[in-house]
Amino acid sequence: LSEQGIVQVEHKEAEHQLVLTPLRLGHVRLELTDQCLKQEPSHLSISVVGIGSISVRALDRVERTNSIEAIVRLFDTNDNALHIDHNMLAVYQLSEFVYDTSILTVKLDEQHDLDVGEIRYSITGNNLGETKILFHSGKGERQISSEPLNVQVFAPLRLYPRNSTLVVGSSIQIYYQGGPQPNTNIVYSVASQQVATMNSAILTAHKLGATHITGSCLLKNPISGKDEIVSEDTVEVRVVALTAVQIRTPLVRIRSGAVMPATLWGLPDLSPMVLGTLQNMRISWKVNQADVVELFNVFTTAGIEYQSSDLISVRIRALNPGKVTITATVQLADGVKLPSSSVELIVFKTLELLAPKPITKDWILAAPRSTLQLKCNMDEAIYKLDAHSGGIVSVSPDGIVHTKDTLGRDQIIAQTVDQSLPITIEVKNVQYILVTLLPDIKLKQLEHKIPRGMNFVFKVSLHDNLGNEFSHNIVDVNGLRYSLATKDVVDAQIGSNLTIALNLQRETNNMIAISLRDATGVKHAEDYIKLSVMESPHIYPTKTIFSVGDIICFDSPLTLSSIWSSSNEQMVAINKNTGVARVLHHQQKLGEKVVVTSGDKTGRGGYLKYDLELRESDAIVFSKSLDIFSGSVYRALLVLRNHIQTDKFTNLIAKNATKCISQLHKLEVDAFSCRLQAKDELGAQLVRLYRVQPVFDEGSMQYACQLQLLSNFNELLSLVRSNNVYLELQALMPNGVLDTMSLKVVPGIKVTPETLQMQSLKSQELQVSGLDKALLKLEVKPSDSSYFAVDLLEKAHGLSKYRVRFLKELPLDERLFILVHSPVTEQSVEVPIVSDQMLATKCVTGTGSPLLQTFLENFKFIITIVLIVIVSIWVYIHLFQTQTVLEVNSEAFQPKVKSNNSSMNLSANSSIGSGGDSSDNSRPFSRRLPRSPDLNESFIYGYPQPLLKKMRNDSRLHGEALREGITQVYGSYKELSVEAELHIYDELRLQPEMVMLTYDRHTLKTQKLHFHAKGGDGNYAWFSDNPQVLQIDGQGLGTAEIRDIHLTGGASAKELYEAGSLLAAHSTAQKLLTISIEVKNVQFILVTLLPYIKLKQLKHKIQRGMNFVFKVSLHDNLGNDIAYVNGLHYSLAAKHVVDAQIGNNLTIAASVARVLHHQQKLGAKVVVTSGDKTRRGGYLKYDLELYASRM
């Protein structure tokens, strides 16, 4: 041995063997020499190794109760696969450790077909969950362990629905439960492709027959490297013929006013979830008594009326008592008509009490095993069962009621110290549930499909066998369930208080079934709703990717009252009323979206949702790379876009661009900036002549860089002359991205005059100025050479003159012009030509001379003008003279001699509202300024309106009032002059414009009304055209005394109302009211002060001399008012100091007089009052005694 202690060698001569016993790890060389033979010694290299590492390969998921194989491979300390003797595995000291033995177990498996170093184990799943497995070898410090193997035990794969029955053309979604979680890879297969096919888990039936669907869960096995089935399930599918349909309703007797669902089922036993997916099936519903019941769908309140292909379920509203037959007829897509289905319903009237008090229903309807909270208006109320309670319900002292399984009625008493309130509760079974749309949404126009992107909230209500709605729903909302025919296209969420929210972001032809279970698992009847969702033409935009700088004009099918909102106003700012939005910033995270909604999202009602993906604008592109700039104003159009938006040419995204632009107000462009640069010294001089700014061009509906000339055209012309000048225009975004375009500066041509007027066929002159190179290639042409011609007169430096010769009279119904076109500057200018006769309309062409035709045209023109004047005078007299407009003061204009003036003139010294100086500006317009000693005043009410003033010498002043204010007007004629101060006030208006007073013949009373006036000069005079109904004082305070007036003489209610009778409208409606009368004893009377008086300061005593009016009201034992009675009396402890008088309507007027002493009075007494004595309210009286003066 080359080294001792590594192995022990023992020679067995009898067996001719060497027995090696390893002592420790290491490497040694054994030399063997045969002493009998003289040969070279033999050498044997011996390595003593141990288990250096352990690896494990196995699936990490196993189905419960199934087993998977795990291969454990051993490596020696030299990292080589260890040769294993499978018959002596104990020598390797292998053991396994499972973290949770309740989830799975591990044991040795059969040891065959294995590679070097491999040992096979079996892993069996016991219970659902996850745990880890470790494999060990050795003990203590020499223990070697494998990496932990994480294993999931999953539930067996289960496909649903288990046994499906379809008809040809219908579809249903196959879904699964169980299987490995997450990232389950399910592969479906159909046994017979002729019967049905699958696409994305949607099974569609094509032919009658039966087949089965197999769903397999595949996972890659790390041992073999291939996909293996770890779980599998199969369901049966039958495709049958649809031979008939059946109408199913939860009730056949329903009370009037109740609503219940009606659904079509196929025979034999085909669910609406299947029939609702049929394409192009036509369903018609009919009733033989339209006044008994009404049919509608669940989306009718939102403005969506399903057509015949979607009416798989409807709602029935009972209107009036009677017997009605409802019939449904179905026609399939291939034209086959199925036998009609009918159902008979009886609508009955519920028992109601009419006298002495109408009572329809005064009890609480509750379901068995439910809980509800009672609450009164008094917190100290205590609740208890009635003494004769049947034990149907239980109640706590604080009002929590628990119903039991027993049906019937029970009574609860809510009691305070001196009052008690009986509460009846009826416990009944739930007969059906009804799904209704919360009415927080309304579409602008009638739709026949649900617009894609809509969000709805449905309310689930419970009803009994009569159609009555339960007063309180089941508290446990966990019993609310829903199922969809196609699950992946509809997002449904169950909310609080038995509500379900649906988010319809994709087109679908779907059905949803909503069911409810109570606490014990009892399932109430289901309700079915068809979800037919399509793209709406009223929704815009339909794309979802936008970039910074985009202006988006959203269009929604919802009503104009809907509010627009953005989930992130920092990124997308939107006008809440118009729906015009601007993209301000982009998202930092990929996939993050900003949500824009139309509707009331916060109120959990219906709304429309737009998901926006905002990209950075990483490109800015001019529409042209080179252009000629010839005018004083130039706009270089451009677009901001992302690199993926190669087909984008404008940042205005709108369905109706014209309407969208009209809603943009002072758009500030900050998404980019513009600058102008020069290439040479001459260009630098031109750059200083222009102002450059970013704008939004409404004409082209694009962003643009605008160049505006700050100097005049001649200065530009003198700089450019005949030189070729090029400028560079840059558009730069904040992120550094820019684009450049070249501009060739060529000053444009200028044409004078801008309009030519023909007078008696005389020739006119036209001048065109500009650069010589532009004038050299100038084209001047008439629009119609038969009426006029254009000739070149002369051509000078920078100027060309043309003569326009008129050949004959111009027609009245044609537009004639001279076209001036400059190819160099790319300009086209049209110079219109008009004649004196073009103000009249051309008559029909006839025979005769041109002179006669001209006379006829002028004569008809004169007749037309005369008719217009006559009609205008008639309209003014009959319409405008009826308005409340004060005449201009006839004394406003007085003749006054001033300096000689040879012409008539009229001028305003100051603008409206400016007054004469600063002090006048601060005064309100309703105050009249002091009259100047040499000025008169005039007043105009209700601007704008014509001002017509007739002078003393029969001359007239014409003007128009523009806005309220004060101005001076001067007029002069030869030696005469006049001045006036003109006051213009706003139109006089009264508030309120209409008053309606309640009439009750049992409580005739006087009511006070306070009217206010606006406009005018502030000095108001009040009057009533019917003092019998309304009296009004000088301060606008009216008194309406309601009398028991009857309609007599055959007058209609409208005529009495227009005449001023405030009782007319109510006398007709009185027939619809039910009068409730309760006779009770008078418990007490209450004296209150009429609130028509208020002292300046708080007083602790009644001030001497005051006069009050008190109102006496009568009350019962609960404090309620009692109607008017007679027999009012009063008594005074000291009669001589208080004067009291009984008035109408239980009122007492009291005057607190002063104590008078015996003295001799001389002269007369005068009473002075402060307050409103005429209204019988409070006032202060001063008695003044006048004595004769003694000399």
MIPALO-137815 format. One record per residue (C-alpha): residue in three letters; x negated, y negated, z. Coordinates in steps of 0.25 Angstrom, whole numbers, plus 5000, padded with zeros to 4 digits. Layout:
<nodes>
ALAXYZ
...
</nodes>
This chain:
<nodes>
LEU500050005000
SER499549864997
GLU500249815009
GLN500649885022
GLY502049865028
ILE502949845016
VAL503249995013
GLN502950125020
VAL502450235011
GLU502650385015
HIS502150495006
LYS502950625006
GLU502050725000
ALA503050834999
GLU503950754991
HIS502850674984
GLN503550544987
LEU503150414993
VAL504250355003
LEU504150205004
THR504850135016
PRO504949985014
LEU504449905027
ARG504649765022
LEU504849675010
GLY503649665001
HIS502749714990
VAL501749824991
ARG500849914982
LEU500750064984
GLU499550134979
LEU499650284977
THR498350364975
ASP498250514972
GLN497050564979
CYS497050694972
LEU496950634958
LYS495950524955
GLN496850424948
GLU497150284949
PRO498150254961
SER499650224958
HIS500250094963
LEU501750064967
SER502249924969
ILE503249924980
SER504149804983
VAL505049804996
VAL506249714994
GLY507549685001
ILE508849614997
GLY508549474993
SER509949424988
ILE511349464986
SER512249414975
VAL513749434974
ARG514549424961
ALA516149434962
LEU517349354958
ASP517749244968
ARG519249274967
VAL520049394970
GLU521549424970
ARG522149464983
THR522149614985
ASN521149634973
SER519749664973
ILE518549614965
GLU517149664964
ALA515849594969
ILE514449634965
VAL513349614975
ARG511949614970
LEU510749634978
PHE509349574975
ASP508049604981
THR507049504987
ASN506449494973
ASP507749454967
ASN507949574959
ALA509149664959
LEU509049764970
HIS509249914966
ILE510349964975
ASP510650104979
HIS512150104979
ASN512150224988
MET511350164999
LEU512050024999
ALA511850025015
VAL510350005014
TYR510649865008
GLN511449815020
LEU512449745012
SER513649685019
GLU514749585015
PHE515349475023
VAL516749415020
TYR517049275026
ASP518549315027
THR518849465027
SER520349435027
ILE520249375013
LEU519449485006
THR518649615008
VAL517349665002
LYS516849805001
LEU515849894992
ASP516449934979
GLU515950044970
GLN514550044966
HIS514450074951
ASP514050004938
LEU513249904946
ASP511949834942
VAL510649834950
GLY510849774963
GLU512349764963
ILE513349814973
ARG514849804971
TYR515849754981
SER517349744981
ILE518149614986
THR519549624989
GLY520549504992
ASN521349525004
ASN522049385006
LEU522049254999
GLY520949155002
GLU519449135000
THR518249195007
LYS516749225005
ILE515949355004
LEU514449375008
PHE513549495006
HIS512449525015
SER511249615015
GLY510349645028
LYS510449585041
GLY509849465049
GLU508749385043
ARG508649485031
GLN510149475028
ILE510449435013
SER511749375009
SER512449334996
GLU513049204993
PRO514549194998
LEU515549244988
ASN516849164989
VAL518049244985
GLN519549194984
VAL520649294986
PHE521849244977
ALA523249284976
PRO523649364964
LEU524049294952
ARG525549284950
LEU526249224938
TYR527549154938
PRO528749154934
ARG528749304937
ASN529849354927
SER530149244916
THR531349244907
LEU531249154895
VAL531949124882
VAL531349104869
GLY530748964868
SER530648944883
SER529348924891
ILE528948944906
GLN527648924913
ILE526949044919
TYR526149004931
TYR525449084942
GLN525149084957
GLY523949144964
GLY522649184957
PRO521349124960
GLN521248984964
PRO520848884958
ASN520548894943
THR521349004940
ASN521149054926
ILE522549124922
VAL522649184908
TYR524049214903
SER524449324893
VAL525749364887
ALA526049504883
SER526849474871
GLN526549344864
GLN527849364855
VAL528749344867
ALA528049234874
THR526749144874
MET526049074884
ASN525348934883
SER524648874895
ALA525548954904
ILE526848914897
LEU527549044892
THR528449024880
ALA529449124876
HIS529549154861
LYS530249294859
LEU531249374867
GLY530549484875
ALA529749514887
THR528249494890
HIS527349474902
ILE526349364905
THR525049394912
GLY524249294919
SER522749334922
CYS521749264931
LEU520349274925
LEU519049254933
LYS517649274928
ASN517049394935
PRO515549354939
ILE515149504939
SER515649534924
GLY515649384919
LYS517049414913
ASP518449354916
GLU519249454924
ILE520649454929
VAL520749434944
SER522249414944
GLU523449444935
ASP524949434934
THR526049464924
VAL527449414923
GLU528549454914
VAL529249364904
ARG530549394897
VAL531049314885
VAL532549324883
ALA533649254874
LEU534449144880
THR535849184877
ALA536649084886
VAL536448974897
GLN537148944910
ILE537448814917
ARG537148824932
THR537548724942
PRO537448734957
LEU538948694959
VAL540248714952
ARG540948624961
ILE540348484963
ARG540848354970
SER540948234962
GLY539748144962
ALA538748264964
VAL537648304955
MET537148444952
PRO536248514942
ALA536648604930
THR535648694924
LEU535648784912
TRP535148934914
GLY534949034903
LEU535549164903
PRO535149264907
ASP534549194919
LEU533649094912
SER533148984921
PRO533248834916
MET531648834918
VAL531648924906
LEU532748854898
GLY532248714900
THR530948744892
LEU531648784880
GLN531348694868
ASN532448634859
MET533648694867
ARG534848604867
ILE535748594879
SER537148524879
TRP537948494892
LYS539448464891
VAL540548434901
ASN541948434898
GLN542348324909
ALA541348214908
ASP542048134919
VAL541848254929
VAL540348274928
GLU539148214922
LEU537848284916
PHE536548224916
ASN535048264918
VAL534148234929
PHE533348124922
THR534548044917
THR534347934928
ALA532947914922
GLY533447894908
ILE533148024903
GLU534248104896
TYR533848244892
GLN534348294878
SER534948424876
SER533648504875
ASP533248464890
LEU534648484897
ILE534348614904
SER534848554917
VAL535848434920
ARG536448364931
ILE537948364934
ARG538548244941
ALA540048264946
LEU540848144943
ASN542348164945
PRO543148284950
GLY543548384940
LYS543148514933
VAL542148504922
THR541448604913
ILE539948584909
THR539448654897
ALA538048674892
THR537648724878
VAL536248774874
GLN535748774860
LEU534348844858
ALA533248794849
ASP533548894838
GLY534948834838
VAL535648954845
LYS536748894854
LEU537048974867
PRO538348994874
SER538848864882
SER538748874897
SER539848804905
VAL540048774920
GLU541248724927
LEU541148624938
ILE542148564947
VAL541948424952
PHE542748394965
LYS542948264973
THR542448274987
LEU543348244999
GLU543348105004
LEU544048025014
LEU544747895009
ALA545447845021
PRO545247775031
LYS543747775027
PRO543147845014
ILE542247955018
THR541548045008
LYS540448115016
ASP539948085029
TRP539048205033
ILE537648245030
LEU537448365021
ALA536248455025
ALA535648585021
PRO535448705030
ARG534048705037
SER533848565034
THR533348445043
LEU533848295042
GLN533648175051
LEU534848095055
LYS534547945058
CYS535547835062
ASN535447685062
MET535247685077
ASP533947755083
GLU534547785096
ALA535547885090
ILE535548025095
TYR535948145087
LYS536748265092
LEU537648375087
ASP539148345089
ALA539848425100
HIS540548515090
SER539348545082
GLY539248675075
GLY537748685076
ILE537548675061
VAL536448575063
SER535548525075
VAL535148385077
SER534048325086
PRO534348195094
ASP533548115084
GLY534348165072
ILE533548275066
VAL534648375060
HIS534348525057
THR535348605049
LYS535448755051
ASP535948865042
THR537348845046
LEU538248775036
GLY539248675040
ARG539448535047
ASP538948485060
GLN539048345067
ILE537948265073
ILE538248145082
ALA537248025082
GLN537547955095
THR537047825101
VAL537447765115
ASP538747715110
GLN538947765095
SER539047905089
LEU538947945074
PRO539448085069
ILE538548145058
THR539048265051
ILE538048365044
GLU538448465034
VAL537548585032
LYS537748645018
ASN536948735009
VAL536148674997
GLN536848714984
TYR535848644974
ILE534748544973
LEU534748424963
VAL533548364957
THR533748214954
LEU532848114948
LEU532547994957
PRO533047874950
ASP531847784950
ILE531547794935
LYS532247744923
LEU531847754908
LYS532047634898
GLN532647724887
LEU533347854887
GLU532347974886
HIS532748114883
LYS531448174888
ILE530648134901
PRO529448044897
ARG528148104899
GLY527448044911
MET528648024919
ASN528648054934
PHE530048094941
VAL530448114955
PHE531648204958
LYS532448214970
VAL533048354975
SER534348344982
LEU535148454989
HIS536648474986
ASP537748564992
ASN538848644986
LEU539648514983
GLY538548434977
ASN538348344989
GLU536848304991
PHE536248345005
SER536048235014
HIS534648285017
ASN533748375009
ILE532848485014
VAL531748435022
ASP530748535018
VAL530248495004
ASN529448615003
GLY530648694998
LEU530648604985
ARG530148684973
TYR530048654958
SER529548744946
LEU529248704932
ALA529348774919
THR528048714915
LYS527248674927
ASP525948614921
VAL526648494914
VAL527448444926
ASP526948384939
ALA527948404950
GLN527748364965
ILE528748384976
GLY528848264984
SER529548224998
ASN531048225000
LEU531348334989
THR530748254977
ILE529948314966
ALA529048224957
LEU528848264942
ASN527648204934
LEU527948234919
GLN526548204912
ARG526748304901
GLU527748334891
THR528548464895
ASN529848534893
ASN529948584907
MET530948624918
ILE530848604933
ALA531548684943
ILE531748624957
SER532148704969
LEU532248684984
ARG532148784995
ASP532548765010
ALA531748795022
THR532148945022
GLY531848965007
VAL533248955002
LYS533148904987
HIS534148804983
ALA534648794968
GLU533548744958
ASP533748614950
TYR533148614936
ILE532648494928
LYS532148494913
LEU530848414911
SER530748374897
VAL529548284896
MET529048214883
GLU528248094879
SER529047974879
PRO528947864868
HIS529147764879
ILE527847804887
TYR526547734883
PRO525447754882
THR525347904881
LYS523847914881
THR523047914894
ILE521647864892
PHE521347714892
SER520147624893
VAL519847494901
GLY520447374894
ASP521647444889
ILE522947374890
ILE524047484891
CYS525547444889
PHE526247554896
ASP527647594891
SER528647674900
PRO530047734898
LEU530347684911
THR531247554914
LEU530547424914
SER530747414929
SER529747524931
ILE528447474937
TRP527047504931
SER525947544940
SER524447584940
SER523847684950
ASN522547594949
GLU522747454945
GLN521247434945
MET521147524933
VAL522447494926
ALA523247364929
ILE524647374925
ASN525847274924
LYS526947334933
ASN528047284924
THR527547284910
GLY526647414911
VAL525447344904
ALA524147394910
ARG522647364908
VAL521547464910
LEU520547394919
HIS519547504923
HIS519247644920
GLN519247764929
GLN517947814935
LYS518347954937
LEU518648044924
GLY520048094925
GLU520547984934
LYS521847924930
VAL522647794933
VAL524147814933
VAL525147714928
THR526547724932
SER527847664927
GLY528947674937
ASP529047684952
LYS527947784956
THR527947734971
GLY529447764972
ARG529247904968
GLY530247884957
GLY530047914942
TYR528847854935
LEU528047864923
LYS526547894924
TYR525347864915
ASP524047924918
LEU522847834913
GLU521447884911
LEU520547754910
ARG519247764903
GLU518147654902
SER518147574890
ASP516747604885
ALA516847544871
ILE517347404866
VAL517547404851
PHE517847284842
SER518747304831
LYS517747244821
SER516247244821
LEU516147124811
ASP517147014809
ILE517246874803
PHE517646764813
SER518346654806
GLY519246584815
SER519246504828
VAL519846624836
TYR519346764834
ARG519646894841
ALA518847024840
LEU519647144843
LEU519147254851
VAL519547374859
LEU519047434873
ARG519047584873
ASN518347714878
HIS517447794870
ILE518547904868
GLN519547804863
THR519047804849
ASP520447774843
LYS520747654852
PHE520847514845
THR521547434855
ASN521647414870
LEU523147384870
ILE523947514872
ALA525347484870
LYS526547544864
ASN527147414860
ALA525947324859
THR526747194857
LYS527647214870
CYS526347254877
ILE525647124873
SER526747034877
GLN526647094891
LEU525147054892
HIS524946924900
LYS523646854899
LEU522746974898
GLU521346954903
VAL520347034896
ASP519247074905
ALA518847214899
PHE517847154890
SER517147024887
CYS516746954874
ARG515546874870
LEU515046814857
GLN513646814853
ALA512846744841
LYS511746804833
ASP511146664829
GLU511046524833
LEU512246484824
GLY513046594830
ALA512746544844
GLN513346404841
LEU514546474836
VAL514646564849
ARG514746434857
LEU516046394849
TYR516846514853
ARG517446574866
VAL517446724867
GLN518346804876
PRO519046934877
VAL520546934874
PHE521647034871
ASP522247004857
GLU523747024857
GLY523847024842
SER522947134840
MET523147194854
GLN521647214856
TYR520547154865
ALA519747054858
CYS518546954859
GLN519146814856
LEU518246704850
GLN518846564851
LEU518246444844
LEU518046334855
SER517646234844
ASN518346184832
PHE518346244818
ASN517446134811
GLU516346154821
LEU516346304818
LEU516346274804
SER515146184805
LEU514346284812
VAL514546404803
ARG514546334790
SER514146444780
ASN513246524789
ASN513546664793
VAL513746674808
TYR513846804815
LEU514246824830
GLU514346944839
LEU515546964847
GLN515447064859
ALA516447124868
LEU515847174881
MET516447264892
PRO516047264907
ASN515447404905
GLY514447344895
VAL515147404883
LEU515247304871
ASP515447294856
THR515047184846
MET515647134834
SER515047034824
LEU515746904820
LYS515446824807
VAL515946684809
VAL516646624797
PRO517446504801
GLY518846514795
ILE519546434785
LYS520546324790
VAL521746284782
THR522546154782
PRO523646124783
GLU524146254790
THR525546234783
LEU525946174770
GLN527246104768
MET527846084754
GLN528445944751
SER529145924737
LEU528146024730
LYS526945934733
SER525645994733
GLN524946014747
GLU523446024750
LEU522746144758
GLN521446134764
VAL520546254769
SER519246224777
GLY518146324780
LEU516746374776
ASP516446364762
LYS516146504760
ALA517546534766
LEU518246424757
LEU517446484745
LYS518246614745
LEU519546554750
GLU520846604744
VAL522046514744
LYS523346574738
PRO524846544739
SER525846644744
ASP526746624732
SER526146554720
SER527446524714
TYR527746424724
PHE526446354726
ALA524946354721
VAL523646334728
ASP522546264721
LEU521046224726
LEU520846074726
GLU519446064731
LYS518446134738
ALA517446064747
HIS516446104758
GLY517246174769
LEU518546134763
SER519546184752
LYS520746114747
TYR521946174740
ARG523246114734
VAL524546184736
ARG525446154724
PHE526946194726
LEU527646244713
LYS529146244718
GLU529946244730
LEU529646344741
PRO530646454744
LEU531246454758
ASP531146604761
GLU529746624758
ARG528446604766
LEU527446534757
PHE526046504761
ILE524646484756
LEU523646594759
VAL522146554762
HIS521246674763
SER519746664767
PRO519046794765
VAL517746744771
THR518446714784
GLU519446824783
GLN520646714785
SER521946714779
VAL522746584781
GLU524246564777
VAL524746414775
PRO526246414775
ILE527046324765
VAL528346264769
SER529246174763
ASP530346074767
GLN531446164763
MET530946284771
LEU531746244784
ALA533046294777
THR533446434773
LYS533446464758
CYS534846494752
VAL535146594742
THR534446574728
GLY535446524718
THR535446454705
GLY535346304703
SER534246204702
PRO533146194713
LEU533646054717
LEU535046114720
GLN534446234727
THR533646134736
PHE534946054739
LEU535646184743
GLU534546224752
ASN534446094759
PHE535946084761
LYS536046224767
PHE534946184776
ILE535646054781
ILE536946144783
THR536146234792
ILE535546124800
VAL536946064803
LEU537546194807
ILE536346224817
VAL536546084823
ILE538046104825
VAL537846234831
SER536746184840
ILE537646064845
TRP538846164848
VAL537946264856
TYR537446144864
ILE538746084867
HIS539446214871
LEU538246284878
PHE537246194883
GLN538246084888
THR538846184898
GLN537546204905
THR537346124919
VAL536446014913
LEU536545874919
GLU536545764908
VAL535345674907
ASN535645544915
SER536245444905
GLU535545334912
ALA534145404911
PHE533645314899
GLN533845164900
PRO533345074889
LYS532144994894
VAL531344894886
LYS529844924884
SER528744894875
ASN529044894860
ASN529145034854
SER529445054840
SER529745204841
MET530645294849
ASN529845394859
LEU530145484870
SER529045534880
ALA528845604893
ASN527845534902
SER527545664910
SER527745814908
ILE528945884914
GLY528745904929
SER527545814930
GLY528245694935
GLY527645554935
ASP526545584946
SER526045684955
SER527045654966
ASP528145684956
ASN527545824953
SER527645874967
ARG529145844968
PRO530145954965
PHE530945944953
SER532245954961
ARG531945814967
ARG532345694960
LEU531245594959
PRO531545444963
ARG532045364951
SER531145264945
PRO531745124945
ASP531545114930
LEU531745264926
ASN533045354925
GLU533145494928
SER533645614919
PHE533945754923
ILE533845884916
TYR534346014922
GLY533946154917
TYR532746144908
PRO532446174896
GLN533646104890
PRO533845994880
LEU533845844885
LEU534845754877
LYS534945614882
LYS535845504876
MET535345364877
ARG536245244879
ASN535945204865
ASP536345334860
SER534945384857
ARG534645524863
LEU533445584870
HIS533145734867
GLY532245824875
GLU532145954882
ALA531845984897
LEU530746084898
ARG530546104913
GLU530946034926
GLY530245914930
ILE530245764929
THR529745674918
GLN529845534913
VAL530445514899
TYR530245384891
GLY531045334879
SER530845214870
TYR531445154858
LYS530945024853
GLU531144924864
LEU531945024873
SER531345124882
VAL531845214893
GLU531145294904
ALA531745414912
GLU531345514922
LEU531845644918
HIS532145754928
ILE532245904923
TYR532746004933
ASP532946154933
GLU534246214929
LEU535246214941
ARG535446354946
LEU536346414958
GLN535946524967
PRO536546624969
GLU537246634955
MET538246724959
VAL538846764973
MET539746884976
LEU540546884989
THR541147004995
TYR542647004997
ASP543347085008
ARG544747045011
HIS544647095025
THR543446995029
LEU543846865022
LYS542646765026
THR541946645021
GLN540546665015
LYS539446565014
LEU538546555001
HIS537346464999
PHE537046424985
HIS535746364980
ALA535446284968
LYS534146274960
GLY533746174949
GLY534246044947
ASP533845924955
GLY534145974968
ASN535445894970
TYR536545994969
ALA538045984970
TRP538846104974
PHE540246144970
SER541146264968
ASP542146294957
ASN543046374966
PRO543046314980
GLN544146414984
VAL543046524983
LEU541746444986
GLN541546314993
ILE540146254992
ASP539546134999
GLY538446034994
GLN537346124999
GLY537746244991
LEU538346325003
GLY539646394998
THR540746455006
ALA541546565000
GLU542846595007
ILE543346735003
ARG544846745002
ASP545746854999
ILE545946824985
HIS546746914975
LEU546646934960
THR547846864955
GLY548346814941
GLY547746934934
ALA546346874934
SER545146964933
ALA544046974943
LYS543046924933
GLU543946794931
LEU544046774946
TYR542546794948
GLU542246694937
ALA543246594943
GLY542446594956
SER543246694964
LEU542146774971
LEU543246884974
ALA543446924960
ALA542447034959
HIS542647094972
SER544147104971
THR543947204959
ALA542947284967
GLN543847294979
LYS544547404973
LEU543347494974
LEU543047474989
THR543547555000
ILE543947475012
SER543647545026
ILE544447485038
GLU544047525052
VAL544947465063
LYS544247445076
ASN544347355089
VAL543647225090
GLN542547255100
PHE541947115100
ILE541846985093
LEU540546905089
VAL540346765087
THR539246715078
LEU538746585073
LEU538946555058
PRO537446535053
TYR537646405047
ILE536846315056
LYS535346315061
LEU534746225071
LYS533346165068
GLN532746215081
LEU533146325091
LYS534146275102
HIS534546345115
LYS535846265116
ILE536946235106
GLN536646085102
ARG537745995105
GLY538645955093
MET538446085086
ASN539546155078
PHE539646305076
VAL540446405068
PHE540546545074
LYS540946665068
VAL541746775075
SER541646925071
LEU542347045077
HIS541647175079
ASP541947325083
ASN541347415093
LEU540147435084
GLY539947295080
ASN540547295066
ASP541347175061
ILE542847175061
ALA543747105051
TYR544346975053
VAL545446955064
ASN546246835069
GLY546346785083
LEU545046705086
HIS545046625099
TYR544046545107
SER543946485121
LEU542946375126
ALA542446365141
ALA542346215138
LYS543346165127
HIS542946025127
VAL541546035123
VAL541646135111
ASP542546125099
ALA542946265093
GLN543746295081
ILE544246425075
GLY543946435060
ASN544146545049
ASN543546685049
LEU543346695064
THR542546565065
ILE542446465077
ALA541846325075
ALA541246265088
SER540846125090
VAL539946095102
ALA540445955105
ARG539745865115
VAL540345825128
LEU541045695127
HIS541245605139
HIS542345505142
GLN541945375135
GLN542645285127
LYS542245295112
LEU542345185103
GLY542245195087
ALA542345315079
LYS541645455079
VAL540845505067
VAL540445655066
VAL539045685060
THR538745835057
SER537445915054
GLY537646045047
ASP538746105038
LYS540046075044
THR540846105032
ARG540446255032
ARG540946275046
GLY539546305051
GLY538646245062
TYR538446095062
LEU538045985071
LYS539045875074
TYR538645725078
ASP539845645084
LEU539445495082
GLU540345385089
LEU540345245083
TYR540545135093
ALA540844995089
SER539644905090
ARG539744795102
MET539244655100
</nodes>
